[in-house]
């Protein structure tokens, strides 16, 4: 482990840091509205961003994650890569636009059904719709069936997350494609991605893709909790316990 830390510290300009938000630099909250940036991250991330290309990429809307992190000199990406900040303006990836009418229909149907699912929360991200059942675990089967049926009928995709399902456009955009795109644009020679959920496996795959191309070294970090999917830990290079463990690891990269 010390070898990659040394390589990052010796060449920060070509060493990228990619971080999920919820459960990674924020403790998991009962609902999306309750999440806050970990206090230690608020101190550490600006120090890292002064030297390393740094991106926070989240399933949240990009303006939401940018507001929650609230730090300068960080690149923000939302909705698993489907929404970016250009200056201060959020922009949807053009591949998503043809599916907005189908998402509108799914949104309308969900809002009709939602009163019959107490405790289930709809997180409307415009480019996708996430149903959270953390506060209604007894509704998991019903929520999953709802998501699957809507996706099938409306020509949309479905992603499972931790205590959630996301209805989304069936496009090849995810955290892995974000890491590939930014790593190439930033001319990185190495990169670290840390996440805690199934959607973060895509980010690990992005690192592996760049490594197969050659001239790139990746470090995939699983941030563990009592709800960690086995698929995530199985494909990680390193595991840490919760946001506190990740921030302790990242503190070794600080060069000032």
MARLUMTOR-274915 format. One line per field, with one value per residue (C-alpha): residue number from 1; residue in one letter; x, y, z. Coordinates in nm, 2 decimals, always signed. Layout:
pos <- NUM ...;
code <- a ...;
X <- X ...;
Y <- Y ...;
Z <- Z ...;
//
This chain:
pos <- 1 2 3 4 5 6 7 8 9 10 11 12 13 14 15 16 17 18 19 20 21 22 23 24 25 26 27 28 29 30 31 32 33 34 35 36 37 38 39 40 41 42 43 44 45 46 47 48 49 50 51 52 53 54 55 56 57 58 59 60 61 62 63 64 65 66 67 68 69 70 71 72 73 74 75 76 77 78 79 80 81 82 83 84 85 86 87 88 89 90 91 92 93 94 95 96 97 98 99 100 101 102 103 104 105 106 107 108 109 110 111 112 113 114 115 116 117 118 119 120 121 122 123 124 125 126 127 128 129 130 131 132 133 134 135 136 137 138 139 140 141 142 143 144 145 146 147 148 149 150 151 152 153 154 155 156 157 158 159 160 161 162 163 164 165 166 167 168 169 170 171 172 173 174 175 176 177 178 179 180 181 182 183 184 185 186 187 188 189 190 191 192 193 194 195 196 197 198 199 200 201 202 203 204 205 206 207 208 209 210 211 212 213 214 215 216 217 218 219 220 221 222 223 224 225 226 227 228 229 230 231 232 233 234 235 236 237 238 239 240 241 242 243 244 245 246 247 248 249 250 251 252 253 254 255 256;
code <- x x x x x x x x x x x x x x x x x x x x x x x x x x x x x x x x x x x x x x x x x x x x x x x x x x x x x x x x x x x x x x x x x x x x x x x x x x x x x x x x x x x x x x x x x x x x x x x x x x x x x x x x x x x x x x x x x x x x x x x x x x x x x x x x x x x x x x x x x x x x x x x x x x x x x x x x x x x x x x x x x x x x x x x x x x x x x x x x x x x x x x x x x x x x x x x x x x x x x x x x x x x x x x x x x x x x x x x x x x x x x x x x x x x x x x x x x x x x x x x x x x x x x x x x x x x x x x x x;
X <- +0.00 +0.28 +0.41 +0.09 +0.08 +0.44 +0.36 +0.06 +0.25 +0.55 +0.33 +0.00 -0.06 -0.11 -0.28 -0.66 -0.89 -1.25 -1.50 -1.86 -2.06 -2.32 -2.16 -1.82 -1.74 -2.08 -2.23 -2.54 -2.86 -3.21 -3.32 -3.13 -3.22 -3.04 -2.69 -2.40 -2.04 -1.82 -1.64 -1.30 -1.37 -1.44 -1.09 -0.90 -1.06 -0.95 -0.59 -0.60 -0.77 -0.48 -0.25 -0.46 -0.73 -1.03 -1.39 -1.69 -1.93 -2.27 -2.60 -2.75 -2.82 -2.50 -2.63 -2.73 -2.39 -2.20 -2.41 -2.36 -1.98 -1.96 -1.59 -1.40 -1.16 -1.35 -1.51 -1.87 -2.06 -2.42 -2.68 -2.40 -2.24 -2.55 -2.53 -2.23 -2.16 -2.04 -1.94 -2.23 -2.49 -2.60 -2.60 -2.75 -2.55 -2.71 -2.76 -3.02 -3.25 -3.45 -3.56 -3.70 -4.06 -4.05 -3.92 -4.21 -4.46 -4.28 -4.28 -4.65 -4.73 -4.50 -4.66 -5.01 -4.88 -4.66 -4.93 -5.00 -4.63 -4.58 -4.21 -4.10 -3.93 -3.91 -3.58 -3.65 -3.32 -3.49 -3.25 -3.35 -3.60 -3.48 -3.72 -3.57 -3.72 -3.47 -3.75 -4.00 -3.80 -4.12 -4.20 -3.88 -4.04 -4.32 -4.08 -3.85 -4.15 -4.28 -3.94 -3.89 -4.24 -4.21 -3.86 -3.97 -4.29 -4.14 -3.81 -3.60 -3.32 -3.31 -3.02 -3.03 -2.87 -2.85 -3.21 -3.31 -3.40 -3.33 -3.52 -3.30 -3.23 -3.08 -2.75 -2.39 -2.31 -2.20 -1.93 -1.69 -1.73 -1.69 -1.36 -1.24 -1.34 -1.19 -0.87 -0.81 -0.89 -0.67 -0.39 -0.37 -0.12 -0.30 -0.63 -0.81 -1.19 -1.37 -1.73 -1.97 -2.26 -2.34 -2.32 -1.96 -1.87 -1.90 -1.63 -1.40 -1.46 -1.36 -1.02 -0.97 -1.05 -0.78 -0.53 -0.59 -0.52 -0.18 +0.01 -0.24 -0.25 -0.58 -0.67 -1.03 -1.13 -1.45 -1.59 -1.74 -2.05 -2.30 -2.48 -2.19 -2.27 -2.05 -1.99 -1.82 -1.58 -1.50 -1.36 -1.19 -0.81 -0.85 -1.12 -1.17 -1.43 -1.67 -1.60 -1.37 -1.15 -1.14 -1.05 -0.76 -0.64 -0.67 -0.49 -0.17 -0.19 -0.18 +0.14 +0.11;
Y <- +0.00 +0.24 +0.21 +0.36 +0.63 +0.73 +0.74 +0.96 +1.20 +1.22 +1.29 +1.46 +1.63 +1.29 +1.12 +1.15 +1.11 +1.01 +0.98 +0.88 +1.09 +0.91 +0.65 +0.75 +1.11 +1.13 +0.90 +0.72 +0.91 +0.76 +0.97 +1.16 +1.49 +1.41 +1.36 +1.60 +1.61 +1.44 +1.72 +1.57 +1.57 +1.94 +2.00 +1.73 +1.77 +2.13 +2.03 +1.74 +1.94 +2.20 +1.93 +1.64 +1.64 +1.56 +1.46 +1.38 +1.17 +1.08 +0.93 +1.26 +1.56 +1.75 +2.07 +1.88 +1.71 +2.04 +2.21 +1.94 +1.93 +2.30 +2.32 +2.49 +2.34 +2.01 +1.86 +1.75 +1.49 +1.38 +1.11 +0.85 +1.05 +1.17 +1.53 +1.76 +2.11 +2.35 +2.65 +2.68 +2.53 +2.17 +2.00 +1.66 +1.43 +1.45 +1.07 +1.11 +1.36 +1.12 +0.93 +1.23 +1.18 +0.81 +0.93 +1.18 +0.90 +0.69 +0.99 +1.04 +0.68 +0.66 +0.97 +0.81 +0.49 +0.64 +0.73 +0.35 +0.29 +0.48 +0.53 +0.50 +0.81 +0.93 +1.11 +1.29 +1.36 +1.45 +1.22 +0.93 +0.84 +0.66 +0.49 +0.46 +0.21 +0.23 +0.35 +0.09 -0.23 -0.44 -0.27 -0.38 -0.65 -0.42 -0.13 -0.36 -0.50 -0.15 -0.04 -0.34 -0.32 +0.05 +0.01 -0.28 -0.11 +0.23 +0.12 +0.24 +0.08 -0.02 -0.02 -0.17 +0.03 +0.01 +0.01 +0.17 +0.11 +0.36 +0.39 +0.55 +0.58 +0.26 +0.44 +0.33 +0.61 +0.53 +0.61 +0.40 +0.59 +0.91 +0.79 +0.69 +1.02 +1.24 +1.03 +1.06 +1.43 +1.50 +1.27 +1.07 +0.80 +0.66 +0.70 +0.61 +0.56 +0.50 +0.40 +0.20 +0.07 -0.15 +0.15 +0.20 -0.14 +0.05 +0.29 +0.00 -0.14 +0.19 +0.18 -0.18 -0.07 +0.20 -0.04 -0.29 -0.01 +0.03 +0.31 +0.35 +0.22 +0.21 +0.17 +0.06 +0.13 -0.02 +0.18 -0.08 -0.07 -0.33 -0.30 -0.33 -0.54 -0.85 -0.76 -0.44 -0.58 -0.87 -0.65 -0.39 -0.35 -0.21 -0.20 +0.07 +0.09 +0.38 +0.74 +0.78 +0.49 +0.64 +0.98 +0.83 +0.66 +0.98 +1.18 +0.99 +1.15 +1.51 +1.68 +1.99;
Z <- +0.00 +0.08 -0.28 -0.44 -0.17 -0.25 -0.63 -0.57 -0.34 -0.58 -0.89 -0.77 -1.10 -1.27 -0.98 -0.97 -0.66 -0.73 -0.45 -0.40 -0.16 +0.05 +0.28 +0.15 +0.26 +0.44 +0.69 +0.57 +0.67 +0.70 +0.40 +0.13 +0.28 +0.60 +0.46 +0.55 +0.46 +0.72 +0.92 +0.86 +0.48 +0.50 +0.62 +0.42 +0.07 +0.01 +0.10 -0.15 -0.42 -0.42 -0.55 -0.71 -0.97 -0.75 -0.84 -0.63 -0.84 -0.69 -0.77 -0.65 -0.88 -0.94 -0.79 -0.48 -0.43 -0.51 -0.24 +0.02 -0.03 -0.08 -0.15 -0.44 -0.69 -0.70 -1.01 -0.94 -1.14 -1.06 -1.14 -1.19 -1.47 -1.65 -1.52 -1.50 -1.38 -1.66 -1.46 -1.22 -1.46 -1.45 -1.79 -1.88 -2.11 -2.46 -2.46 -2.18 -2.35 -2.57 -2.26 -2.07 -2.19 -2.07 -1.73 -1.72 -1.76 -1.49 -1.26 -1.30 -1.23 -0.93 -0.77 -0.81 -0.64 -0.37 -0.12 -0.09 +0.01 +0.34 +0.42 +0.06 -0.07 -0.44 -0.52 -0.84 -1.03 -1.36 -1.55 -1.32 -1.05 -0.73 -0.49 -0.14 +0.10 +0.39 +0.62 +0.48 +0.44 +0.43 +0.10 -0.07 -0.29 -0.40 -0.48 -0.68 -0.87 -0.94 -1.07 -1.29 -1.44 -1.52 -1.67 -1.89 -2.01 -2.08 -2.23 -1.94 -1.74 -1.37 -1.12 -0.77 -0.49 -0.12 +0.00 -0.33 -0.69 -0.97 -1.29 -1.55 -1.92 -2.08 -2.17 -2.12 -1.87 -1.52 -1.26 -1.46 -1.78 -1.59 -1.44 -1.79 -1.95 -1.68 -1.65 -2.02 -2.02 -1.72 -1.87 -1.54 -1.48 -1.18 -1.00 -0.68 -0.65 -0.32 -0.29 -0.07 -0.29 -0.59 -0.83 -0.73 -0.87 -1.21 -1.09 -1.01 -1.36 -1.50 -1.32 -1.45 -1.81 -1.79 -1.64 -1.93 -2.18 -2.01 -1.86 -1.57 -1.21 -1.02 -0.66 -0.58 -0.22 -0.07 +0.22 +0.45 +0.67 +0.79 +0.46 +0.22 -0.09 -0.12 -0.48 -0.39 -0.14 -0.36 -0.64 -0.43 -0.38 -0.03 +0.23 +0.50 +0.77 +0.70 +0.60 +0.90 +0.77 +0.42 +0.54 +0.75 +0.43 +0.22 +0.48 +0.38 +0.04 +0.18 +0.07 +0.29;
//
